[in-house]
Protein backbone atom coordinates (compact mmCIF):
# COMPACT_ATOMS: atom_id res chain seq x y z
CA UNK A 1 0.00 0.00 0.00
CA UNK A 2 1.05 3.60 -0.60
CA UNK A 3 1.24 5.40 2.77
CA UNK A 4 0.04 8.68 1.26
CA UNK A 5 -3.33 7.12 0.41
CA UNK A 6 -5.48 8.28 3.27
CA UNK A 7 -6.73 4.82 4.28
CA UNK A 8 -3.17 3.53 4.71
CA UNK A 9 -2.10 6.77 6.40
CA UNK A 10 -4.90 6.43 8.95
CA UNK A 11 -3.89 2.85 9.75
CA UNK A 12 -0.25 3.87 10.20
CA UNK A 13 -1.22 6.62 12.63
CA UNK A 14 -2.89 4.05 14.87
CA UNK A 15 0.64 2.88 15.77
CA UNK A 16 1.47 5.04 18.80
CA UNK A 17 5.24 5.01 18.22
CA UNK A 18 4.77 6.02 14.58
CA UNK A 19 2.34 8.80 15.52
CA UNK A 20 4.64 10.13 18.25
CA UNK A 21 7.59 10.07 15.87
CA UNK A 22 5.70 11.98 13.20
CA UNK A 23 4.41 14.61 15.63
CA UNK A 24 7.87 15.06 17.14
CA UNK A 25 9.30 15.65 13.67
CA UNK A 26 6.71 18.25 12.66
CA UNK A 27 6.51 20.05 16.02
CA UNK A 28 10.29 19.88 16.53
CA UNK A 29 10.07 18.04 19.83
CA UNK A 30 12.07 15.31 21.47
CA UNK A 31 9.84 12.27 21.11
CA UNK A 32 10.35 11.65 24.85
CA UNK A 33 8.48 14.90 25.54
CA UNK A 34 5.33 13.35 24.10
CA UNK A 35 4.17 11.22 27.02
CA UNK A 36 0.88 10.18 25.44
CA UNK A 37 -1.26 10.64 22.38
CA UNK A 38 -4.94 9.84 22.10
CA UNK A 39 -6.60 9.53 18.70
CA UNK A 40 -10.09 10.97 19.08
CA UNK A 41 -11.39 9.87 15.70
CA UNK A 42 -10.46 9.28 12.10
CA UNK A 43 -13.05 9.97 9.45
CA UNK A 44 -13.73 11.23 5.97
CA UNK A 45 -15.24 14.67 6.23
CA UNK A 46 -17.80 15.67 3.61
CA UNK A 47 -19.39 18.72 5.20
CA UNK A 48 -18.89 21.06 2.25
CA UNK A 49 -19.41 20.72 -1.50
CA UNK A 50 -15.65 21.06 -2.07
CA UNK A 51 -15.12 17.83 -0.11
CA UNK A 52 -16.95 15.56 -2.55
CA UNK A 53 -14.31 12.83 -2.47
CA UNK A 54 -13.96 13.02 1.33
CA UNK A 55 -10.85 14.18 3.15
CA UNK A 56 -9.45 12.09 5.94
CA UNK A 57 -8.44 13.72 9.17
CA UNK A 58 -6.87 12.25 12.29
CA UNK A 59 -7.68 14.12 15.51
CA UNK A 60 -5.11 13.77 18.27
CA UNK A 61 -4.85 15.07 21.84
CA UNK A 62 -1.35 15.19 23.33
CA UNK A 63 -0.38 14.93 26.98
CA UNK A 64 -0.36 18.76 27.35
CA UNK A 65 -3.92 18.82 25.91
CA UNK A 66 -2.75 20.29 22.61
CA UNK A 67 -5.30 19.30 19.96
CA UNK A 68 -3.92 18.32 16.59
CA UNK A 69 -5.75 17.83 13.31
CA UNK A 70 -3.76 15.85 10.74
CA UNK A 71 -5.14 15.83 7.22
CA UNK A 72 -3.93 14.29 3.99
CA UNK A 73 -5.22 15.44 0.60
CA UNK A 74 -4.22 13.87 -2.71
CA UNK A 75 -6.27 15.95 -5.18
CA UNK A 76 -5.55 19.61 -5.87
CA UNK A 77 -7.64 21.97 -3.75
CA UNK A 78 -6.44 25.56 -3.93
CA UNK A 79 -8.88 26.73 -1.24
CA UNK A 80 -7.01 24.57 1.27
CA UNK A 81 -5.92 27.50 3.52
CA UNK A 82 -9.55 28.60 3.93
CA UNK A 83 -10.69 25.05 4.52
CA UNK A 84 -8.03 24.19 7.11
CA UNK A 85 -8.63 27.51 8.89
CA UNK A 86 -12.35 26.76 9.09
CA UNK A 87 -11.78 23.37 10.71
CA UNK A 88 -9.04 24.57 13.04
CA UNK A 89 -11.16 27.52 14.21
CA UNK A 90 -14.09 25.18 14.77
CA UNK A 91 -11.89 22.87 16.84
CA UNK A 92 -10.71 25.84 18.90
CA UNK A 93 -14.23 27.20 19.51
CA UNK A 94 -15.65 23.78 20.39
CA UNK A 95 -13.34 23.53 23.42
CA UNK A 96 -15.23 26.10 25.47
CA UNK A 97 -18.72 25.88 26.92
CA UNK A 98 -21.00 28.72 27.89
CA UNK A 99 -19.90 30.35 31.13
CA UNK A 100 -16.35 28.94 31.05
CA UNK A 101 -13.30 31.28 31.13
CA UNK A 102 -11.14 31.69 28.03
CA UNK A 103 -8.24 30.19 29.98
CA UNK A 104 -9.65 26.70 29.27
CA UNK A 105 -8.76 27.08 25.58
CA UNK A 106 -5.87 24.86 24.54
CA UNK A 107 -3.51 25.08 21.60
CA UNK A 108 -4.82 23.75 18.27
CA UNK A 109 -2.48 22.64 15.50
CA UNK A 110 -3.26 21.85 11.86
CA UNK A 111 -0.92 19.51 9.95
CA UNK A 112 -1.64 19.19 6.23
CA UNK A 113 0.06 16.64 3.96
CA UNK A 114 -0.71 17.64 0.38
CA UNK A 115 0.04 15.76 -2.82
CA UNK A 116 -0.11 18.98 -4.85
CA UNK A 117 1.66 22.33 -4.88
CA UNK A 118 -0.31 24.79 -2.79
CA UNK A 119 2.21 27.63 -2.71
CA UNK A 120 3.30 27.59 -6.34
CA UNK A 121 5.79 30.45 -6.03
CA UNK A 122 7.59 28.94 -3.03
CA UNK A 123 10.25 26.23 -3.33
CA UNK A 124 10.40 24.67 0.18
CA UNK A 125 8.27 21.55 0.68
CA UNK A 126 7.55 22.41 4.32
CA UNK A 127 5.98 25.58 5.73
CA UNK A 128 4.83 26.50 9.24
CA UNK A 129 2.55 29.40 10.12
CA UNK A 130 1.79 31.27 13.32
CA UNK A 131 -0.27 34.37 14.10
CA UNK A 132 2.22 37.20 14.56
CA UNK A 133 2.72 40.95 14.18
CA UNK A 134 3.35 42.00 10.58
CA UNK A 135 6.56 44.02 10.93
CA UNK A 136 8.07 43.11 14.30
CA UNK A 137 7.15 39.43 14.02
CA UNK A 138 6.27 38.69 17.63
CA UNK A 139 3.61 36.09 18.37
CA UNK A 140 0.08 37.43 18.97
CA UNK A 141 -1.08 34.06 20.29
CA UNK A 142 0.39 30.58 20.15
CA UNK A 143 -3.02 28.95 20.30
CA UNK A 144 -3.33 28.40 16.52
CA UNK A 145 -0.59 26.87 14.40
CA UNK A 146 -0.39 25.47 10.86
CA UNK A 147 2.07 23.08 9.23
CA UNK A 148 1.95 22.27 5.51
CA UNK A 149 3.91 19.54 3.73
CA UNK A 150 3.80 19.63 -0.09
CA UNK A 151 4.93 16.23 -1.39
CA UNK A 152 5.56 17.23 -5.04
CA UNK A 153 8.27 19.66 -3.85
CA UNK A 154 10.41 17.02 -2.10
CA UNK A 155 14.08 16.97 -3.10
CA UNK A 156 15.15 13.85 -4.96
CA UNK A 157 18.09 13.06 -2.71
CA UNK A 158 18.33 12.66 1.05
CA UNK A 159 21.39 14.01 2.84
CA UNK A 160 22.93 12.71 6.05
CA UNK A 161 21.75 15.83 7.88
CA UNK A 162 18.24 15.79 6.42
CA UNK A 163 15.55 16.84 8.88
CA UNK A 164 13.17 14.32 10.39
CA UNK A 165 10.22 16.08 8.76
CA UNK A 166 11.85 15.51 5.36
CA UNK A 167 12.38 11.83 6.14
CA UNK A 168 8.71 11.47 7.07
CA UNK A 169 7.60 13.32 3.95
CA UNK A 170 9.76 11.01 1.82
CA UNK A 171 8.20 8.03 3.59
CA UNK A 172 4.66 9.17 2.76
CA UNK A 173 5.67 9.74 -0.88
CA UNK A 174 7.62 6.47 -1.20
CA UNK A 175 6.43 3.51 -3.28
CA UNK A 176 9.48 1.22 -3.51
CA UNK A 177 10.56 -1.32 -0.91
CA UNK A 178 14.18 -0.16 -0.95
CA UNK A 179 13.10 3.42 -0.18
CA UNK A 180 10.94 2.28 2.73
CA UNK A 181 13.78 0.22 4.15
CA UNK A 182 16.33 3.03 3.82
CA UNK A 183 14.05 5.52 5.58
CA UNK A 184 13.18 3.00 8.31
CA UNK A 185 16.91 2.61 9.03
CA UNK A 186 17.26 6.38 9.41
CA UNK A 187 14.37 7.10 11.77
CA UNK A 188 12.92 5.03 14.62
CA UNK A 189 9.38 6.36 14.21
CA UNK A 190 9.44 5.56 10.50
CA UNK A 191 10.62 2.06 11.35
CA UNK A 192 7.41 1.55 13.33
CA UNK A 193 5.38 3.12 10.53
CA UNK A 194 6.90 0.78 7.95
CA UNK A 195 6.23 -2.27 10.12
CA UNK A 196 2.61 -1.18 10.46
CA UNK A 197 2.39 -0.65 6.69
CA UNK A 198 3.69 -4.17 6.09
CA UNK A 199 1.12 -5.64 8.49
CA UNK A 200 -1.89 -3.90 6.96
CA UNK A 201 -0.68 -4.66 3.43
CA UNK A 202 -0.96 -8.37 4.23
CA UNK A 203 -4.42 -8.10 5.80
CA UNK A 204 -7.04 -9.18 3.24
CA UNK A 205 -9.86 -7.13 4.72
CA UNK A 206 -7.78 -3.97 4.95
CA UNK A 207 -6.53 -4.58 1.42
CA UNK A 208 -10.13 -4.62 0.21
CA UNK A 209 -10.85 -1.36 2.06
CA UNK A 210 -7.68 0.17 0.62
CA UNK A 211 -8.61 -0.91 -2.93
CA UNK A 212 -12.12 0.51 -2.49
CA UNK A 213 -10.68 3.84 -1.37
CA UNK A 214 -8.23 3.86 -4.29
CA UNK A 215 -11.13 3.28 -6.68
CA UNK A 216 -13.13 6.12 -5.13
CA UNK A 217 -10.16 8.48 -5.48
CA UNK A 218 -9.51 7.41 -9.10
CA UNK A 219 -13.18 7.87 -9.97
CA UNK A 220 -13.21 11.32 -8.39
CA UNK A 221 -10.03 12.39 -10.18
CA UNK A 222 -11.32 11.08 -13.51
CA UNK A 223 -14.58 12.96 -12.99
CA UNK A 224 -12.68 16.16 -12.27
CA UNK A 225 -10.49 15.60 -15.35
CA UNK A 226 -13.53 15.01 -17.55
CA UNK A 227 -15.20 18.15 -16.18
CA UNK A 228 -12.11 20.26 -16.86
CA UNK A 229 -11.83 18.87 -20.40
CA UNK A 230 -15.50 19.56 -21.04
CA UNK A 231 -15.01 23.10 -19.79
CA UNK A 232 -11.98 23.59 -22.03
CA UNK A 233 -13.92 22.29 -25.05
CA UNK A 234 -16.81 24.65 -24.30
CA UNK A 235 -14.31 27.49 -24.02
CA UNK A 236 -12.73 26.56 -27.35
CA UNK A 237 -16.16 26.43 -29.01
CA UNK A 238 -17.05 29.83 -27.58
CA UNK A 239 -13.72 31.13 -28.85
CA UNK A 240 -14.39 29.79 -32.32
CA UNK A 241 -17.84 31.40 -32.35
CA UNK A 242 -16.45 34.70 -31.15
CA UNK A 243 -13.66 34.63 -33.72
CA UNK A 244 -16.10 33.85 -36.53
CA UNK A 245 -18.41 36.67 -35.43
CA UNK A 246 -15.52 39.15 -35.28
CA UNK A 247 -14.46 38.22 -38.80
CA UNK A 248 -18.04 38.72 -40.05
CA UNK A 249 -18.19 42.15 -38.39
CA UNK A 250 -14.92 43.22 -40.01
CA UNK A 251 -16.11 42.10 -43.43
CA UNK A 252 -19.43 43.86 -42.95
CA UNK A 253 -17.68 47.07 -41.90
CA UNK A 254 -15.62 47.09 -45.10
CA UNK A 255 -18.70 46.38 -47.25
CA UNK A 256 -20.60 49.23 -45.57
CA UNK A 257 -17.71 51.61 -46.30
CA UNK A 258 -17.84 50.46 -49.94
CA UNK A 259 -21.60 51.28 -50.06
CA UNK A 260 -22.56 47.70 -50.86
CA UNK A 261 -26.34 47.12 -50.69
CA UNK A 262 -27.73 45.84 -47.38
CA UNK A 263 -29.12 42.56 -48.75
CA UNK A 264 -25.74 41.62 -50.21
CA UNK A 265 -23.97 42.35 -46.89
CA UNK A 266 -26.53 40.23 -44.99
CA UNK A 267 -26.08 37.30 -47.39
CA UNK A 268 -22.28 37.62 -47.35
CA UNK A 269 -21.81 37.79 -43.56
CA UNK A 270 -24.86 36.15 -42.00
CA UNK A 271 -25.30 39.21 -39.77
CA UNK A 272 -28.64 40.83 -39.08
CA UNK A 273 -29.60 44.23 -40.46
CA UNK A 274 -29.53 45.60 -36.92
CA UNK A 275 -25.95 44.39 -36.38
CA UNK A 276 -24.87 45.92 -39.70
CA UNK A 277 -26.55 49.25 -39.02
CA UNK A 278 -24.70 49.44 -35.70
CA UNK A 279 -21.46 49.56 -37.71
CA UNK A 280 -22.43 52.71 -39.58
N, C-alpha and C positions, 0 to 999 in steps of 0.2 A: 504494500500500500504506500501511496505518497503521503507523507506527513502533513503536507500543506492542504490536502483535502480535508475539509472541516470535520468530517466524521472521524477520520484517523487522528486528527489533531486533538479532538475532544477526548478520545480514548487514551491518548498519550498523557494528557493533563491529569487523568485520574491517578497516575503514578505520583505519589507525594514527592519523592526525591527528584523526579523530572520537573515537576511544577516548581518546587523550591529553587532548583537550579536555574530555570528559565527566569523566574522573578528576580533572583539575585543578580542575574546578568543584566536585565533591563533596568532595574532600580539601583544598580551599582551598590550592592550590599554584599557583605560576607554571608554566605549561605547559612552559617551558624547563627546569624542574627535572626533568621526566620525560624522561630520556635515551632510554629504550627500554621497550617493553611487549611481552610475549610471551603470546599466547593459548595456553593449554595445551590446552583443549578446550571445545567447546560441545555440550551434549547435553540431552536431556529426561530428567530423573531420575524414576524410578518405583519407588523403593525401598520406600516405605511405602504403606499402603492409602489414606492421605489424598491421595496424589499420582496419583490415577487418570487425570487428564487430562494428566499430565506437566508438569513445570515446568522451563523452560529456565534454565540457568545458564552464564555465561561466566567461565571461570577465567583470571586474568591474573597474571603475575609482572612486577613493575616492576624498574627498574634497581637499586634498593636491596634487592631480594629480597623486598619486601613482597608477600604473596599476597592477591589480591582475588577475591572471589566475587560476581559481579553476577547478580542474579536478577530476573525480571519475572513478575508473577503477575496475571492478569486477573480470575479468579474469587475471590470472598470466601473467605478461609481464616483464621479467627480464631485458630488455633493457630500462626500464622506466627512469633511470637517463639520458641516452643519449637523449631519446625522449623529456623529459620535458625541458632539456637544449636547445634543438633545438628550441622549441616553445618559450621559454622565451627569448632566444637571438634574435629570429625573431621579437618578440614584442618590444624589446629594440631598435633594428635597425630601425624598421618601424616608430619610433617617429620623426626621423630627416630627413629633406629634404636637397637636395643639396644646399650648400651655407650657411646653418644655422650653428651657433656655437654649440659646444658640450654641452654648458650649458643648452640647451633646453631639454636634456635627463632627464627623470624622473625615479624614482625608479620602478623596475618591480619585482613582487613577484609571485612565483609559489606555489600553495597549492594543494597537491595531497592526495586524500583519496583513499586508496588501500585496496581491500578485499583479499589481499594475503601478504605473508611475503616477503618483498623486501630485507631487511638486515637480512639474516637468522642467523647470528652469534651475533646479537644484541637483547637484551631483551626489551628495552623500545618501546612502541607503537608509540611514537612521537619523531621526529627528526627535527632539524632546521639547515640549512646550510648557511654560508656566505663565501665570498671570503676573506681569511685572510692569513697573513704570517705564514709559516709552524712552526717555532720554537718559535717566540715571540708573535704570535697570535693576532696581531693588524690588524684591518680591512684595506684591500687594497682599496675597494670601497663598499659603501652600496647600490649600484644601483641594484644589483642582489641578490635575497634571495629566499631560498627554504624551504618549510615546508612539511613534509611527515607524514601522519597518517596511520598506518598499523592496520586495524581493527582486524585481527586474534590474535594480541598480547594484546588485552585489558584485564585488570584484571577482574576477575569475580565479585568482590565486589567493591562498591563505598563507600569511606570514607567521613566523614563530611567535611574534608579539601581537598577533591578532586579538582583538577584544573578544570577550565571551559572548557579547551580543551578536557579533559577526559569526561566530561559530554556530550559535543557535539558528541564526537566519540561514546559514548555509545548510544546516540540517533540515530545516523545513523545506528548502528548495531542492534538496538532493533526491535523486532517483536511482542511483547506482549503489550496489552493495559495497564496493570499495570506498566510496565517499562516506557512507554511513559508518563504516568501520574506522576510517581515519579520524573522523570527527569524534566518535565514541572514545577513541584513545586519547584525545586531547582535552576532553571535558567530562567530569564525573556525572554531571546531571544529564548530559547527552547520552552517556553510556546507559543510564537507566531508561531514557526515552527510547533508545534503539532496541533495548531488550523488550520493552513494552510493545513497540511496533512489530517486532518479530512474533510475539505471542498472538497479537490480534490478527496478524496476517495469516496465521495458521488456523484460526477459528472459523469454521464454516459459516456459522450464523452471522458473525461480524463481517465476514467477507461478503455475504449476501447484502447486508445493510450498506456496506461500503459501495458495492456495485450499483445498488439502487440510487445512492446519493450521487455517484458519478454520472449515472444516466440522467438524473434530474438536472444536474449542472450542465451537461452537454446539450440537453434539450433546450434549456433556458438560453444558453449561449448561441445555439443555432437559431432560435427564435429572434434573438436580438440582432444577429447577423442578417437574417432575412428581412427584418423590419428596416434596418439601415440601408440595405440594397434596394428595397422597394422605395424608400424615401429618395435615394440617389437617382433612381430611374424616373421618378415623378419630377424631380428637379431638372433632370436632363430634358424631359419632354416639355416642361414649362419653358426651359431655355430655348428649345428648338422653336416652339410656338412664338416666343417673344422675338427671336431673331428673324423669323419669317415675317412677322407683322412689321418689324422695323424696316425690313427691305421693301415691303409693299408701300409703306409710308414714304420712303425716299423716292421710289419710282413715281408714286402719285404726285409728289411735290414737283418733280421735274416736268411731268406731263402738264400740270397746272400752269407752270411758268411758260410752257410752250403753247398755251392756249388750246390744248387738245380738248375736244368735246367730252362732256361729263360721262356719257354712256360708254365711250371708248375707255376712259380711265377706270370706270367701275368694272368693265369686263376684263381689263388688263391686270388689275390688282386684286380684285375680290373685295375691295373696301366698299363701305356704304357711302351714299352721297353725303351723309352727315359728317363722316370721318374726313372725306375729301374737302368739303367746304371749310372744315376747321383748319385746313392747311393754307387757306387763302389769306 
